Structures are given as C-alpha cells and as structure tokens.
Amino acid sequence: MKYGFVIDNRKCIGCHACTTACKSEHEVPVGVFRTWVKQVEKGAFPNTRRLFSVLRCNHCTEAPCVEICPVSALFFRPDGIVDFDKNRCIGCKSCMQACPYDALYIDPDTRTAAKCNYCAHRVDIGLEPACVVVCPEHAIISGDMDDPHAEISITLARHQTTVRKPEKGTVPNLFYIDGDAFSLTPTAAGQPDGNLWSAQTRGVGHFAKYTERLAWQGEDLVKELLEKSGNALHVPAGENFFPQRNIEVLTGKNVKRVYNAPAKGLLWGWEVPAYVTMKAVAAGAFLVPMLSLVIRNSRGYIGLGNLFAGIITGLIFLVATTALLVKDLDQPKRFHYVLLRPQWKSWLVRGGYALTLYGGLLTLTGLALWFVGSSVWGAVLPWLAVATAIAAIVTAVYTAFLFAQARGRDFWQSPLLPLHMLVHAFVAGGAIFTLLDAVGLTKAGNFAAWVLLLSLCANLLVLLAELTVAHPTSDAKATAAMILKGPYRSRFWWAVITGNIIPLLLLSGVSLLPAPLAVALALLALHGMYAVEKIWIEAPQMIALS
C-alpha cells in the first residue's frame, strides 16, 4: 500500500479551494500553509498564459525529512504517508532544510514543525483528504497507487506525468499532469516585489524577526548590475545571482511568479554559525596540543601542562556549543529528546552523542593528567588521549554530514565540507593557543603560531576549491555566485582579508609576535572563521525551494 497524489494541471483553475479546505481542516494559522497554489505568468500581452501548480508535501518514498529528524517526530506510516507527531518535535528546523520542496513550516502556535499529512485522520476512516473532496474540477486525485483498480493508478498508467526535482532522489509520490517546468522549478521564474492578492511583508512566528533581512534580497544587486550595463545587461537563464527576486529583465524571460507562499526567511540564524565556531574551538583546543605531543617539536613542544589547559578550554567551549544548540531550538525544553528519544539515522543525534562522548573523554583525560603520578592513571593516559583526539575529530567534522542530510540546500552537499570543518578546528586551536600564550596562561612557544599559519593556508585552499570547482547544480552555482559576486561579496572578501590574509602575512613576516599583536591576530582569525561560517550557512538558505 502506497498513497500518493496526482495534480491535473489541465483542470486546475487556481481557485485556492484546496488551500482553504486544508486550513479549515487542520486549523492552520495565518501566514503558513500545508497546501498552496503557486501562480506563474508566461509570455507578453496579448500572448500570455497563467499556470497553476498545487504545492505541498510530496510524501516521498525516500523522505529526507524523516532521515534527518532527530526524534522521529516525522515518520512513515505503513500506507506510505509521511506523518508527524508535534508532541515529539523539538523545533530544530532540520526537516525544513532537508525538504527540497519547501513543504514544512514552524507552526507559530505550537512552535513545532508541521506539513500536509495527507489528512491521515480522514484516510483512517475511509475518507479522502479534504483538498480532494473540495476541488470543484477534480484536479486532485488521491489513493493507493499499489491498487491497480484505483483511479490514481489508472490515471498514472494513462498519462505522462512529472515530479518536482527528481534529481534529489527522494522518489516523490506527488505527480503532475501537464506540469510546466517554469512553475515546478523554483528558480525558473522571478519573484515580483508584490504578490497578486497579497502584500505580506511580515513573517509569522519564528520567521517574523527575519522579515527585514529578506527585504533587500537581490534588489541592490540587480540595480547595481543594470546601472553598470546601461540597463542593457543580459544574463543567460539560470545565471541569476538571486533567483527569488523579479529579475526576468536580466534573464530575458517573460516569466514571473505572481502568487506563492511567503518566504520563510533564515531557518538557521546566527546561533548555528556561532555553534559551529564554538565547536571548532572545543575540538581544536585539544587537537593542537595533542599534535605537538605527537610531533615533539623541540622549539614548540607544548607539553602536558598546556594539554591540561586545552582540556579546560575545550570543556568551556563545549558547554557554550551545547547552549547555542539548545537556544536555536523552537522547543528548547525538549532538547533532551535528542539523547533520550534518538532516531539514529540523524546526524543531529550522532552529533549529540559525539559531543557527549567528547566531553566525557575530556573529563577523564583531565583527571588522568591531574593524577598522572598514579600508576593506574599514568597507564591509561596515553589511551585516553588518543581516544579523546579521535572524538575531537568526529566532533569537528560531524556537522558536515548533518548539512549533507539537508538535501534541500545544494551548496551544503560539497564533499569538501568535512575537510572545511576539520581545517577550521585547527585554525581555532592555533588561534586559541596563540591567544592564551599571549596573555601568559600557556607556554605554547612557536608551535601554536605555526599551526595557525599552516591551517590558514589550508583554509584558503579549501575555500578556493569549494567556490571555484564546478558545481553540479544551478542552486549550488547560484549560491557560489552570491558569495563571490552577489550580495555577500563584501562580507566574504572582508572576512577573507582580515581573518586569513592579514594574519598570514604577519605570521610569516614576524618571527616573534608581541603579545598585543598575537592577541589581535588570534581574534581576527576567530572572527574571520565565524564570518565565513555565517555566510556558508546563510547564503544557501536564500535560494527559493518552491
């Protein structure tokens, strides 16, 4: 048994009855939608056409939202319906990043995720979903696709259908008859400044605070490009830097969206890049002194005393990392569900346990160092140190695999992201020990400065590769263009220059850094790392998913 939908675009008249019925059936708050009708206009008067596309959850066979959900709030029913349990949801918004179809939202009343659940309560008593019943043109067909006698199976057998974003590998169970690529592809049609019947300028619930941030999306860039080109600029289709905005004047396409659901804004705000940065410091604070113990450099040997300082620093920043993770949740009181009600496929769960394990091993290694004179603790110290170093590496890189599960954001699918995270851990470790050494809390010698120098070089190479190597999708390419040439270019180049190039030049040109200069360089490197992470996390979220 596998339930699905067929949307017959030949019949849809854009009456929004399905949207209204869905809102009534589920008491969906104002400003968010489980089902909505996107409208796109093509052509120039008098040769025009308006396209209607009903958008909602695709109830995918390989649903990425189910895989990434850390607490099984999203789950498969035996009939194939992807349902959700708001009583388990912690409001981490990972499912929203994972869904390529923009089907999920945060309910402003419950502060939990929600979406179309196929009216499962109606299906259980033999009724069709509310949207199917209310559609005046019978443009929405539902049923069991495994039943050869069901209307949906017959319809699928008789008509050629399309799905949204088949390249994502989600195997969606929502099919369109006469589906138009300009309507089903999110970035194929520009977004005008206002909607057909709506001028909603304020977000709802979690998204209200991001409304002002959304107001400038791409507009300044378009104006600047047009001014430079004498209003004659032409950019090939798919090359636009900010697909959300109405830039068909740049692409030469007479296609635009005239009605759609409001943008959801930044799902992961400053808390997430801050947590990634804190986590890098927590991991690097142990990896750098451990590296010195392995290399045993005669000039820069850090020793056991500074390893203990690294453990204390790591524990402090690990607590800060956890606090930021909890703060970003829309249901922070349920944060313990990640450990107590785990869904093991989610890298949010695996990461939570990695953080816990790393914290425990740091504590044990610190105890072993404190009682190193004891024969027992002295014997286990080397093994604890190695295990802690492995846990530190896992702690540093696991976020890359979490971002990879967020399949709605193409830019995060880079295979270089684990290396990006690991290099940042060494940048953070080198910077923090340079800082501690400058203020007299440690005696790292030149080793920390050398680690910082080499890791900054590696960081520049990784950034160069991530941004310039050919991107496999138009969304990833558009994100890279936004960072290098678009609205993020000033912030990005400022972060690279102040947080990487200037520290590199000074570190390579000064053999012995004065304490004030060392403090300044360490802080610049840490701030540059945070600024880059913020752009890396924020920019992909600006790409439209519906």
N, C-alpha and C positions, 0 to 999 in steps of 0.2 A: 504494500500500500504506500502510495506517494502522492500527496496532494500538491497541486500546482494551480497556476492561473494562466489564462490566455487573454490578452488585451487585443481586441479587434479595432485597430485604428481606422478602419474603413467606416465604422459605425459611430465612434466616439464623437460627440458634439460639444464637448467641453463644458457641460452644464454644471460640473462640480457636485452632482448629487452624491457621488461616491465619497467625496471628501466630507460632505455634510453628514451623511449617514454614519461614517466612521467616527466622526467627532461625537455624534449623539450616542452611538452605541457604547463607546468607551469613555465618554466624558473627557475627551482630550482638551487640555487647556488652550486658551487663545495664544497664537503665536507659534505653536508647534503642530506637526502633522504626522499621522501614521500613513495616510494616503493623500496625495495631492495631484493636481493636474498641471503639468508644465505646458506652456503655450509658446510656440516658436513661429515667427512670421518669416516667409521666404519671398524673394522677388521684389520688384518695384512696381508701383501703381502704373497701370491697372492690372498688371500680370502678377498677382500676389496669391499666396496661399497661407492659411494658418493651420499649423499642426498641433494636435493634442496628444499628449502622452501621459498616461496614468502611471505614477511612480510610487513605489512602496518597497517593503522588504521582498526580496526575491526567493526567500525560503530555500537557500542554496543547499545542495547535497553536501558540498564541502564548505560549510559556512565558516568563514574566518572569525566571525564574532564569537562563535561557540568555542573555537580553539583558543582564543586569546583571553576569554573571560576567566578570571582567577578563581571565582567562587561558584561556578556552574549556575549563575543566575540566568544564563542563556543555555538552552538545551534542546536536543532533538526529541520530539515525540515519536512514538512508533509509526505514526502515519506520515512522517517526514516533515511535519510542521515545525518550524523553529519558534519555540515559545520562550517566555521569560518569567522569572519569579522576582518581583520587585522587593520581596522580603529578604532576599539574599544579596541584592545588588549593593556594592559599596561605592558606586558613583565614580569609578576610576576613569571612565570615558575611553578605555582601551577598545571596547567594541565599536565605538564610533570611528576610531582611527582605522580599525581593521576592515570595516564595511566599505567596499568600493562604490556602493550605491547610495550613500548618504541616508540610509533608511532609519537610523536610530537617532534619538534625541534624549536630552535630560528633561524629565517631567519637572516643571517648576514647582509643583505642589509636593511631590514625594521625594524630589531630589535623587531620583533613580532613573536608570535607562528605561526606555520604552520604545515600542515599534509595533507594526502590524503583526498580529499573532494569528492571522487567518480566521479571526473570530472563533477560536478553538472552543469556546463555551457553547457556541451555536452548533458547530460541527458535531460535538459530542452528543447532541440530542437530535441529530439528523437534519439540521437546518443549514442553509447556505450562508456564507458571510454576508454581512449587512450591505456591503457595496454591490454585491452581485444582485441581491434582491431589488435594490432601489434603482439600478441603472435602467433608464427608460428605453435604451436602444439594444439592450442585451449585448453590450460591448465587452463585458467582463464575464468570462466563463471560468468556473472553478470545478474541482472534482478530483477523483482518484485517477491519476494517469496510468496506473497499472491495471485498471479495469478497461478491457478493450471495448466494452459496450457503453462506457461513459461518454458524455458529449465532448468532454475535453480531449479524450483520446482520439475520437473520430475527427475532431477539428484539427488536432496536431497532425494526424495522418493525411488529411486532405489539403492542408495549406502549408506553404513555405513560411517559416517563422524566423524571427531573430531574437537574440537576447542581448542584454546590456553587458559590455565588457567581457566577452567570452575569454579573452586572453588572460584574465585573472585566475582562471582555473577553479572558480567557485562552483561550477555546474549549477547555474541558477535555474529555478523552476518557475520563472515568470517569463512568458513568451509573448512576442508581439507579432501580429499580422499586419503587414504593410508598415512596419516600423521604419522611420526615417532616421538616417544617421545623424543629421543635424539636430534632431530632437533628442535622440538617445545618447549621443556623445556629449558629455558635459561642457567641454571646451570648444565645441564646434560653432556655437552661436554666442555672440557677445551679449553682455548684460547691460541694459539701459540704466540710466540714473534712477528711473522710477518704474514701477510696475503698472500693469494695465488698470487694475482697480484698487491698488494698494500702494501707499507710500510709507510703509512701515520703516521707521528709522531707528527704532529702539529694540534691542534684543529682549529676550524673555528669560527670566530666571538666571541660570548660570551665565548666560551669554550677554546679559544687559551691560556688564562692565566693559565689554569689548566693542560696543557699537561705535564709539568714537574712533577706535583703531581701524575699523573697517571702512570708515567714511572716505579715506584717502586712496583706497585700493586702486592703484594703477593710473588714476586720473592725472596726477602730476607728471607721470612718465609719458603718457600719451601727449599731453600738451607740449612737453619739452621736445619730444621727437618731431611733432608736427611743426613747431617753430623752427627747429634746425633744418628741416627739409623744405621750408617754404610751403607747408601744407600740401606737399606732393609726395609724401612718403608712402611707399608700398612695401608691406612685409608679407611674404608668402603665407598661405594658410598654415596654421599650426606653429608659426614662429612668434606669435604674440607673447609679450612678456607677462601680461596679467590677464588671463583668459576671462576672469569674472566680469570685467568691465565691458562697456559697449565700444569695442574697437574695430567694428567692421569697416570703419573708414580706413583703417590701416591694412586690413586683410583683403579689402576689395570684395567682400562677400555681402550680399544683401540678405543677411540672415541675422536675426536677433531674437533673444528671449524677451517676451513681453509679460510673462507671468510665471512665477516659480515660488517655491517655498523660501522664506527668508534665510539668509546665510546664518550659520550657527556660530561664526566667529572662531576665535582661538580656543580649541578644546583644552590644549595643554599650554598654559601661560608660563610666566616666569618661574614658577615653582619647579617645573620639570628640568629646565637647563640648570637651575641652581642645584637641584638634587644630583644631576649628572656630574656637576663640577665638584660638589662636596664628596661624592662617591669616589671621584678620581683622586682627590686629596687623601681620603681614607685609605685607598689602595696603595697609592704612591708613597705614602709616609712609611710603609713597611717595606715595599719593594726596593726602594733606593738603598737603605742601609743593608738589606739582605744582599743586594747586588754587590755592594762594597765588600761584604764578608766573603763572597764567592771570589771576587777578583783579587782581594787582598792587596790593593794598590798601596805601595809604601808611602806615597805622599798624601794620598787622600783616604786612607783607611779610617772608616768611621768608628768601628768598634762596637762592643756590646752596650756601652753606656748610651750611645746615640740610637742603637736599636731599641732600647727601652723608651727613649724619647719618641721614636717613631711609633711605638705601640700606643703610648698615651695619646699622641696626636691622632693616630688612626681611630682610636675609640671615640675621641671627641667628635671628629668629623663623621663617624659612622652614626652617632646619635643624631647629629644635625641632618644627615641624609634621611634617616627614618622619619624625623619630624617633618621634613619637607614632603616626603611621600604621603604622610597622613594628611597634611594640610591641603594637598591637592585633591583629596577625595571629596566628593559631594556628600558622602555619608561617612565622615571620619570616625564616628563612634563604632563603626563596623570593621575597622582596619584589621582586627584580629581574625576576621573570617579568612584572610589570605593564608594564615598558618593553620587555622583550625578546621576550615572547610575547603581544602585546596582542590583545584582542578589541575592536575599535574601536567597537562599539555601547555599550560600558560607559562610563558617566561616571566610573568609578574610573580607567580608563585615560586618558580625556581629561583628567581632573583631574591625573593623574600627569604627563602631558606639559605641562599648563598650569603646574604648579609648577616643572618643569624649565626650561621656556622663560622663566618669570618670573625664576627665579634667574639664568639666563644673561644676560638683558637687564639685570637689576640690576647684575650684574658689569660688563658693557660700559658702562653709563651711568656707573658709578662711575669706571671708567678714563677715560672721556671728560671727566668733571669734574676728575679728577686732572691730566690733560694738556690742560686746556682752552686753554692758551696755544698749543698746536699748531694750525696751520691746519686740518689734517685732522680731528683730534678735535673742534675747535670747530665745524666744518661739520656733522658728523654728530650732535652732541649733541642738537639740538632733535628730530631724527627719532627718535633712540634714546629720548629722554624720552617722546615721545608713544607709541611702541610699548610702552614699559615700563608706562605708565599703562593702556593697553588690557589688557595682560597682567595687571596688578594687579586690574582689574575682573573679568576672567574668573576669576582665582584666588579672588576674594572670593565669587563667586556660583555657581561650578560645583557646589558641594556641594548646592545646592538641586535641581539636575537629577539628581544621584545619589539624593537622597532621593525624588524623584518616581519614579525607577525602582523604588524599594522599594514596590511596589504592594500589599504586604500591610498596610501601615500607612497608613490613610486620612488621618490628620491631616497627614501629610507631603505630601499631594497639593495643598496650597494654592498657588494661583497667586501669592500674595504672598510666597512663601518666597524667591525671588531678591531682591526688594526688601528683605526682612528681613536677608538676608546682606550686601547692599551697605551698608545703613544701619549695620550693626554694624561694618563696615570703617571707616567714618568716625568712629563712636564710639571705636573702638580707636585710630585715628590721632590724633584730637583728644586723647584721654586720654594717649597715649604722649608726644606733644609737650608737653602741659601738664606731665607728669612730668619730662621731660628739661629743659624750660625752668626748672622749679622748682629742680632740682639744679645748674643752671649749665652743662649740657652743650650747650644750644642757646639761641638767642635768637628764640623764636617770637613774642614780643610778645602782643598780644591775639588774634591770628588763631586760634591753636590753641584758646583758650578759647571763641571764637565758634563754631568748628566743633563743639566738644564740646557746646555749648549747643544749637545747631540740630539736631545729629544725635540728641541725647537726646529732643528734642521729636518728631522724626520717628519715633524708635524707639517712643515711647509710642503714637503714632497707628497704627503698623503692628501693634503687639501688640494694640491695641484692635480693629482690623479683623479680625485673624486669629482672635481669640477670640469676637467677638460677631456677625460676619456669619454668616448662616445656613449651617450645614454640610450638605453633600449626603447624607451617610451617617450611620447611627446610631453607627458606630465613631468617626468624627471628632467627632460631637456628644458622645459619652461621654468622649472624651479632653479636650475643652474643659471639660466639667463637672468632671472630675477636677482640672484645673488651677485653675479658678476657685472651686469649691465643695468639692472632694473632698480626698483625702489630700495633694495638692500645694499646697493653697491657702496654707498658712502660708509655705512656702518661696518660692512665687511672689510673694506680696504683699510679703514681706520683701525680695526681690531688686528688685522694682519701686520700693519706697520708698527703700531705701538706695542702690541703684545708679542710679536715674533721678531720682526726685522731689527728694531731698535735694540732689544735685549741681546740679539745675536751679535750685532756689531760691537756692542760694548763688552760683551763677554769674551769675544775673540780678540779684542784690542787692548784689554786691560788685564794684566797678569794677576794683580792683587786688588780686589774690589774694596774701596772704602765702605764702611758699614752703611752710611746713608744711601749710597748708590746701589749696594746689594739689596737693601730693603725695597728701593724704588723698582729695580729690575724684577724682583720676585713678585711684587704686587702687579706690575704691568703684565707679566706673563700669566698670572692667575686671572686677571681681568680680561685679557685677550682671549684666553681659553673659554671663559664664561660667555663672552660676547659672541664668539664663533658658535658655541653650542646653542645659544639662544636663536641665532639665525638659522642654524641647521634644523632646529625643532619647529620654529615658527614659519619659515618660508613654505615648506611643503603643505602646510595647513591652509595656505591661501589659494590653493588650486581647487577649483569647483569640482564637486563629485556628483552633482545632479543638474 
